[in-house]
Amino acid sequence: MPHLYILKNKVGKHYIGITVLNPEERIERHNSGGVVSTKVDRPWELIYTEIFTTIKEAREKEKKVKSWKGGSAFRKFIAKAAGSSNGRTHPSGGWYLGSNPSPAALGRKKNLAG
């Protein structure tokens, strides 16, 4: 299933992407230097993920969120998602994993998503 995901690094920079891989596998690629656009700013943490039924839907949401990046709409989106930092679902169906998700939170997300 396609996922929208948001990464954050230690200086507060964000990266927004989509993948058909498990988001945890994708972040491993980012942090191993396998993604050119994020290689310099490592390490990254997965702070948000949202599951879609089609890649087209995921791409549309990615474009929308990227259009907000750096602006107040993006900050509001992240803040709203942060309201569920304990691993519960976000009203949009996404998951905010917090700035440093615990293994338990990641496990709950995997079990519920799948």
Backbone bond lengths (Angstrom), bond angles and torsions (degrees), N, CA, C in turn:
res aa  C-N    CA-C-N  psi(-1)  N-CA   C-N-CA  omega(-1)  CA-C   N-CA-C  phi
1 M - - - 1.454 - - 1.533 108.92 -
2 P 1.307 116.79 140.63 1.467 120.40 178.67 1.530 111.64 -71.48
3 H 1.316 114.74 143.25 1.458 122.24 178.58 1.524 109.86 -126.31
4 L 1.312 116.10 141.60 1.458 122.50 162.76 1.518 104.48 -93.51
5 Y 1.329 117.68 138.36 1.453 119.27 177.90 1.511 110.22 -139.79
6 I 1.317 115.48 152.03 1.458 122.18 177.44 1.521 107.34 -126.44
7 L 1.323 114.37 130.24 1.460 122.27 177.16 1.518 108.83 -110.12
8 K 1.324 115.36 155.47 1.461 121.43 176.00 1.518 107.65 -138.89
9 N 1.333 115.72 141.35 1.464 118.36 176.90 1.521 109.95 -106.67
10 K 1.332 116.52 -179.56 1.465 121.03 -172.96 1.527 113.95 -67.89
11 V 1.331 118.38 -18.09 1.468 119.66 177.61 1.534 111.98 -98.66
12 G 1.330 116.42 8.20 1.460 121.14 174.51 1.520 115.33 88.47
13 K 1.317 117.69 10.35 1.457 121.77 177.12 1.527 108.43 -78.69
14 H 1.332 116.87 142.76 1.458 121.86 -179.31 1.528 110.76 -113.11
15 Y 1.312 114.84 151.76 1.461 122.31 173.16 1.526 106.25 -131.97
16 I 1.329 116.12 132.80 1.466 122.33 -179.08 1.520 107.67 -117.44
17 G 1.326 116.78 130.45 1.453 120.10 179.53 1.510 111.96 -152.27
18 I 1.327 114.97 174.17 1.457 120.89 174.12 1.519 107.44 -127.26
19 T 1.317 115.53 155.13 1.463 121.32 -179.75 1.517 110.06 -155.53
20 V 1.315 115.18 154.62 1.465 120.14 170.35 1.522 109.59 -100.55
21 L 1.326 115.56 -4.17 1.466 120.95 174.71 1.520 109.79 -80.02
22 N 1.307 115.75 165.75 1.448 120.99 169.49 1.539 106.54 -61.53
23 P 1.342 119.58 131.47 1.470 120.70 -177.84 1.534 113.81 -55.19
24 E 1.328 117.79 -33.20 1.458 119.98 178.95 1.537 110.98 -66.84
25 E 1.346 116.40 -35.80 1.467 120.07 175.55 1.526 110.24 -67.15
26 R 1.318 115.71 -39.66 1.464 119.83 -178.52 1.527 111.13 -65.24
27 I 1.328 117.61 -41.99 1.471 119.44 179.56 1.529 110.53 -65.22
28 E 1.332 117.47 -32.47 1.467 119.77 175.49 1.524 110.37 -59.82
29 R 1.332 116.67 -40.24 1.467 120.12 177.84 1.526 111.14 -65.25
30 H 1.335 115.80 -41.19 1.471 119.53 177.70 1.532 109.80 -61.43
31 N 1.312 117.03 -47.36 1.465 120.78 -175.09 1.523 114.37 -76.40
32 S 1.317 117.92 -16.31 1.467 120.36 176.76 1.524 111.48 -88.12
33 G 1.340 116.88 -3.91 1.457 120.74 179.68 1.511 113.04 90.30
34 G 1.324 117.60 11.04 1.457 121.90 -178.07 1.514 115.33 -81.13
35 V 1.322 118.15 -2.00 1.457 122.40 178.89 1.527 107.09 -121.03
36 V 1.320 116.66 114.38 1.464 121.97 -173.56 1.529 112.37 -56.50
37 S 1.323 117.37 -42.49 1.464 120.24 -173.91 1.528 114.20 -70.19
38 T 1.333 118.18 -15.81 1.469 120.50 -179.89 1.521 113.07 -119.36
39 K 1.314 117.08 2.55 1.460 122.14 -174.04 1.530 112.55 -59.79
40 V 1.325 117.27 -41.59 1.460 122.05 -174.41 1.523 112.69 -72.20
41 D 1.308 117.53 -32.31 1.468 121.59 -170.25 1.524 114.35 -97.85
42 R 1.310 118.37 20.53 1.464 121.96 -178.40 1.521 111.33 -68.73
43 P 1.313 118.12 156.97 1.467 129.38 -0.19 1.537 111.56 -85.32
44 W 1.315 114.54 158.06 1.462 123.19 178.94 1.520 109.82 -112.36
45 E 1.331 115.18 150.53 1.463 121.44 174.19 1.524 107.87 -120.19
46 L 1.303 116.63 139.10 1.457 122.05 175.39 1.518 107.97 -78.90
47 I 1.346 116.80 118.17 1.467 119.02 -178.31 1.519 113.07 -112.46
48 Y 1.345 117.84 -15.30 1.463 119.46 -178.25 1.515 109.35 -155.02
49 T 1.306 116.59 141.12 1.460 121.40 172.68 1.529 108.99 -146.14
50 E 1.312 114.94 145.69 1.458 121.76 179.83 1.524 107.66 -139.25
51 I 1.315 117.02 133.64 1.463 122.62 -176.63 1.527 109.57 -97.06
52 F 1.339 115.80 139.52 1.458 122.83 177.99 1.515 109.63 -125.12
53 T 1.314 115.96 162.53 1.462 119.62 178.91 1.527 111.61 -87.24
54 T 1.343 117.40 -26.17 1.465 120.20 178.67 1.521 110.42 -131.87
55 I 1.330 115.45 154.92 1.458 120.76 177.45 1.526 110.02 -66.05
56 K 1.325 117.02 -31.19 1.467 121.46 178.74 1.536 110.63 -62.52
57 E 1.334 116.60 -44.60 1.471 120.16 177.95 1.531 110.93 -63.34
58 A 1.324 116.17 -42.25 1.465 120.20 179.19 1.517 110.56 -62.97
59 R 1.340 117.64 -42.98 1.467 122.05 179.88 1.527 110.78 -63.57
60 E 1.332 117.61 -41.05 1.470 120.63 178.24 1.524 111.22 -61.83
61 K 1.329 116.83 -43.88 1.469 120.30 179.01 1.523 110.36 -67.08
62 E 1.338 117.23 -39.42 1.464 120.74 177.84 1.530 110.58 -58.95
63 K 1.316 117.14 -46.47 1.472 121.01 179.08 1.523 111.00 -61.00
64 K 1.327 115.70 -41.81 1.465 120.38 179.76 1.524 110.77 -62.61
65 V 1.337 117.04 -49.87 1.462 120.86 -178.79 1.530 110.63 -65.16
66 K 1.327 117.66 -39.95 1.467 120.38 178.59 1.529 111.30 -63.84
67 S 1.309 117.02 -31.10 1.471 119.11 178.23 1.524 110.97 -68.04
68 W 1.329 117.18 -21.67 1.464 122.11 178.21 1.517 112.33 -88.82
69 K 1.341 117.60 -17.73 1.464 122.07 -169.45 1.528 111.77 -50.70
70 G 1.325 114.58 128.36 1.455 120.73 179.58 1.511 113.85 85.36
71 G 1.320 116.93 -11.18 1.453 120.33 -179.48 1.507 112.70 -102.30
72 S 1.312 114.78 178.95 1.465 119.72 -176.92 1.528 111.58 -66.01
73 A 1.338 118.55 -32.73 1.465 120.34 179.39 1.526 110.65 -64.15
74 F 1.339 117.22 -39.26 1.462 120.61 178.06 1.525 110.32 -66.09
75 R 1.323 116.86 -45.18 1.475 120.27 178.86 1.530 110.49 -61.41
76 K 1.321 118.11 -39.00 1.465 121.23 177.67 1.533 110.93 -65.96
77 F 1.339 116.57 -41.05 1.459 121.20 178.64 1.530 110.62 -60.15
78 I 1.334 116.31 -47.75 1.466 121.03 179.17 1.530 110.57 -64.81
79 A 1.327 117.18 -42.08 1.473 120.39 180.00 1.530 110.62 -64.38
80 K 1.329 117.00 -41.28 1.468 120.80 179.30 1.530 110.08 -64.90
81 A 1.317 116.13 -42.61 1.465 119.92 177.61 1.520 110.58 -64.22
82 A 1.318 116.95 -35.23 1.465 121.20 -179.53 1.517 112.05 -64.45
83 G 1.306 117.69 -18.33 1.453 120.97 176.89 1.511 112.84 -61.20
84 S 1.331 117.55 -16.03 1.463 122.45 178.35 1.516 111.01 -116.75
85 S 1.312 117.23 42.19 1.465 120.57 -175.21 1.526 113.20 -69.45
86 N 1.329 117.85 -4.59 1.463 119.71 177.94 1.526 111.99 -87.37
87 G 1.337 116.89 7.94 1.458 119.44 175.17 1.510 115.12 96.22
88 R 1.336 117.87 3.61 1.459 119.61 175.76 1.518 109.26 -78.75
89 T 1.314 116.07 163.82 1.450 118.64 -179.54 1.515 110.66 -69.91
90 H 1.302 114.45 149.79 1.455 124.10 174.74 1.520 106.34 -88.13
91 P 1.333 120.68 151.48 1.454 120.87 -178.71 1.530 114.09 -52.56
92 S 1.334 118.18 -29.42 1.461 120.12 -179.95 1.525 112.13 -79.75
93 G 1.319 117.53 -4.11 1.453 120.94 -177.83 1.506 112.97 95.33
94 G 1.325 117.00 1.54 1.459 120.88 -179.96 1.511 111.40 -91.59
95 W 1.306 115.20 175.76 1.458 122.40 -179.99 1.505 109.31 -125.01
96 Y 1.316 117.78 125.83 1.464 121.13 170.87 1.515 105.45 -99.50
97 L 1.311 117.08 120.51 1.451 121.02 -173.80 1.513 113.41 -97.27
98 G 1.316 117.47 1.52 1.453 120.68 -179.13 1.513 111.15 80.93
99 S 1.313 116.22 173.15 1.454 119.40 -177.09 1.520 112.07 -75.58
100 N 1.338 116.84 -19.25 1.465 120.77 179.07 1.524 108.22 -148.11
101 P 1.363 116.58 76.83 1.465 118.55 -174.99 1.519 112.78 -64.60
102 S 1.305 114.84 139.63 1.462 119.92 178.53 1.526 109.68 -76.64
103 P 1.318 117.60 157.40 1.464 120.11 175.16 1.531 111.64 -57.38
104 A 1.323 117.04 -33.48 1.469 120.35 178.82 1.527 110.68 -65.03
105 A 1.338 117.42 -42.75 1.468 120.72 179.14 1.519 110.28 -64.34
106 L 1.326 117.44 -42.03 1.456 120.36 178.01 1.523 110.60 -63.59
107 G 1.325 117.98 -39.35 1.459 121.89 179.05 1.519 111.98 -65.70
108 R 1.343 116.66 -41.07 1.466 119.95 177.58 1.510 110.36 -61.90
109 K 1.337 116.63 -43.14 1.445 120.73 -179.25 1.519 110.37 -62.21
110 K 1.332 117.15 -43.94 1.466 120.73 179.70 1.524 110.93 -61.82
111 N 1.336 116.61 -44.19 1.464 120.51 -177.80 1.512 111.78 -66.94
112 L 1.326 117.59 -39.64 1.461 120.38 -178.82 1.506 112.03 -75.77
113 A 1.318 117.56 -32.94 1.456 120.87 -177.63 1.522 111.67 -77.92
114 G 1.309 115.34 -21.66 1.293 115.82 -177.05 1.298 168.67 -148.25
